[in-house]
């Protein structure tokens, strides 16, 4: 069954229950909006790759439900920090497995949806996945990043309204952890466990260019100037300047 509106209606009702129970807490509303935005980014990526309609639908569906575990996570723990609560991707996997609304999907569709949700926050997706599973996973990981960039820029830019839930309670001191700086300098993804300062989160966001899978995604990041905006918020030390050149060069070369 490829009726996106049917699943969207279920998602909206599901999210709204948590929003109402939390007295319209903006952190919950943010996750609802984020889920819709990721779904649309996933659709755009899939269509840009010329995927068939059924695969476009599935990519869009995973975008909508990828963070379904966040609602229950926040209800129980009042945080989005997995290390201090529960792995939201694993929780989302279990929720999708248990919810009867997904029983109308084919076995393959439900498998791909569940696995994409499970793998979307991991450092890497497993090798050897079926083509459709791997495609849905890659599209979701890209789409998630494309919406997180503007969200985090809004919360990390001085003078803007912010939420320590969104910034994971990181230290706002204008410092950088050597470990995460080293990870990004080596062309690796920054690790959440290495973050101590808000600047570390900014560096982690920069490292995401090493894990963008599709031309649409790389061009979207480049055209919106996300990396320039992030680096402008970081200290003007020489090692940061060198990293800026390295990361921007990688993005430009991979986009051409």
C-alpha positions in Angstrom: 0.0 0.0 0.0 1.6 3.2 -1.2 -0.8 5.8 0.2 1.4 8.4 1.9 -1.5 10.4 3.1 -2.8 7.5 5.1 0.5 7.2 7.0 0.9 10.9 7.3 -2.5 11.1 9.1 -1.4 8.4 11.5 1.9 10.2 12.2 0.3 13.5 12.8 -2.2 12.0 15.3 0.6 10.1 17.0 2.8 13.1 17.4 0.0 15.4 18.5 -0.8 13.1 21.4 2.7 13.7 22.8 2.6 17.5 22.0 -0.7 17.9 23.9 0.5 15.7 26.8 3.6 18.0 27.1 1.6 21.2 27.0 2.8 22.1 23.5 6.5 21.8 24.5 8.4 23.3 21.5 11.0 20.5 21.6 8.3 18.0 20.7 6.8 20.3 18.0 10.3 20.7 16.5 10.6 16.9 16.0 7.2 16.8 14.3 8.2 19.5 11.9 11.6 18.0 11.4 10.0 14.6 10.5 7.9 16.3 7.8 10.8 18.2 6.4 13.0 15.1 6.2 10.2 13.2 4.4 10.2 16.0 1.7 14.0 16.1 1.4 13.9 12.3 1.0 11.4 12.6 -1.7 13.5 15.2 -3.5 16.6 13.1 -3.3 14.9 9.9 -4.5 13.3 11.7 -7.4 16.6 13.4 -8.4 18.0 9.9 -8.6 15.2 8.7 -10.8 14.0 6.1 -8.4 10.7 4.3 -9.3 7.5 5.5 -7.6 7.4 2.8 -5.1 10.9 3.5 -3.9 10.3 7.2 -3.8 7.2 6.5 -1.6 9.3 4.3 0.7 12.1 6.9 1.1 9.5 9.5 1.9 7.9 7.2 4.4 11.2 6.5 6.2 11.8 10.3 6.4 8.4 10.8 8.1 9.0 8.0 10.7 12.7 8.0 11.2 12.5 9.9 14.5 9.3 8.3 15.8 11.3 7.1 18.8 12.1 10.7 19.8 8.6 11.3 21.1 8.6 8.5 23.6 12.2 9.2 24.5 11.4 12.8 25.4 8.3 11.9 27.3 10.3 9.5 29.5 13.6 11.3 29.9 13.1 15.0 28.7 16.2 14.7 26.6 17.2 13.9 23.0 20.6 12.7 24.2 20.7 9.0 23.6 23.7 8.4 25.9 21.6 9.7 28.8 18.3 8.0 28.0 17.7 5.4 25.3 18.8 4.8 21.7 16.0 6.6 19.8 16.7 4.7 16.6 16.3 1.3 18.3 13.2 2.6 20.1 11.8 3.7 16.7 12.5 0.3 15.3 10.5 -1.4 18.1 7.6 1.0 17.7 7.3 0.5 14.0 7.5 -3.3 14.5 4.7 -3.2 17.0 2.3 -0.6 15.4 -0.5 -2.4 13.4 -0.7 0.6 11.0 2.4 -0.7 9.2 0.9 -4.2 8.6 -0.5 -3.0 5.2 3.0 -2.7 3.9 4.7 -5.6 2.1 7.2 -7.7 4.0 10.0 -6.0 2.0 8.7 -2.5 2.6 8.4 -3.0 6.3 11.9 -4.5 6.4 13.4 -1.6 4.6 11.5 1.0 6.7 12.5 -0.7 10.0 16.1 -1.1 9.0 16.4 2.5 7.7 15.1 3.8 11.0 17.4 1.6 13.0 20.5 2.5 11.0 19.9 6.2 10.4 21.9 7.4 13.4 24.8 5.0 13.2 28.2 6.0 12.1 27.9 3.7 9.1 25.2 1.5 7.6 26.1 -2.2 7.4 27.6 -3.6 4.2 25.9 -6.2 2.1 22.3 -4.8 2.4 19.9 -5.4 -0.5 19.9 -2.6 -3.0 16.5 -1.1 -2.0 17.4 -1.3 1.7 20.7 0.4 1.2 19.2 3.0 -1.1 16.5 3.9 1.5 19.1 4.0 4.3 21.3 6.3 2.3 18.5 8.6 1.2 17.3 8.9 4.8 20.7 9.7 6.2 21.2 12.4 3.7 17.7 13.9 4.1 18.1 13.9 7.9 21.3 15.9 7.7 19.8 18.4 5.2 17.2 19.5 7.7 19.4 19.3 10.8 21.8 21.9 9.3 19.4 24.8 9.5 18.0 23.7 12.8 21.4 23.6 14.5 22.5 26.8 12.8 19.5 28.5 14.3 20.2 27.2 17.8 24.0 27.7 17.7 24.0 31.2 16.3 24.6 33.8 19.1 21.5 36.0 19.8 19.0 33.4 18.6 16.5 31.6 20.8 18.0 28.2 21.7 17.2 25.1 23.7 19.7 23.1 25.7 17.7 20.0 24.7 18.5 20.6 21.1 22.1 21.5 21.8 22.4 18.5 24.0 23.4 20.5 27.0 26.9 21.1 25.6 29.3 23.7 27.2 28.9 27.0 25.3 32.5 28.0 26.2 34.4 29.0 23.0 36.6 25.9 22.9 37.1 22.9 20.7 37.9 19.3 21.9 41.2 18.1 20.3 39.7 14.6 19.8 36.8 15.7 17.5 39.0 18.2 15.7 41.4 15.3 14.9 38.5 13.1 13.7 37.3 15.7 11.3 40.8 16.6 10.1 41.3 12.9 9.2 38.2 13.0 7.0 36.1 11.0 9.5 32.7 11.6 10.9 32.8 13.3 14.3 31.6 11.2 17.1 28.8 12.3 19.4 30.6 10.7 22.4 33.6 13.0 21.8 31.6 16.2 22.0 32.0 18.4 25.1 31.5 22.0 23.7 29.0 23.5 21.4 31.9 24.1 19.0 32.4 20.4 18.9 28.8 20.0 17.6 29.6 22.6 14.9 32.6 20.5 13.8 30.6 17.3 13.8 28.1 19.0 11.5 31.0 19.9 9.2 32.2 16.3 9.1 28.8 15.2 7.7 30.0 16.2 4.2 32.1 13.0 4.3 28.9 11.0 4.6 26.6 12.6 1.9 25.6 10.0 -0.6 23.9 11.9 -3.4 24.6 14.8 -5.7 21.4 16.5 -4.7 22.5 16.5 -1.1 26.0 17.9 -1.7 24.6 20.6 -4.0 21.9 21.5 -1.4 24.5 22.0 1.3 26.8 24.0 -1.0 24.0 26.2 -2.4 22.7 27.0 1.1 26.1 27.9 2.4 25.7 25.8 5.5 29.4 25.1 6.0 30.5 28.7 5.6 27.9 29.7 8.2 29.2 27.1 10.6 32.8 27.9 10.2 32.0 31.6 10.7 30.8 30.6 14.2 34.0 28.8 15.1 37.2 30.2 16.5 39.6 31.8 13.9 42.5 29.6 14.9 44.9 28.3 12.2 43.8 24.7 12.6 40.2 25.6 12.1 41.1 27.7 9.0 43.0 24.7 7.6 40.1 22.4 8.3 37.7 24.9 6.6 39.7 24.7 3.4 39.9 20.9 3.6 36.2 20.4 4.2 35.0 23.0 1.6 37.4 21.5 -0.9 36.0 18.1 -0.4 32.4 19.3 -0.7 33.1 21.3 -3.9 35.1 18.4 -5.5 32.4 15.9 -4.6 29.7 18.2 -6.0 31.2 18.6 -9.4 
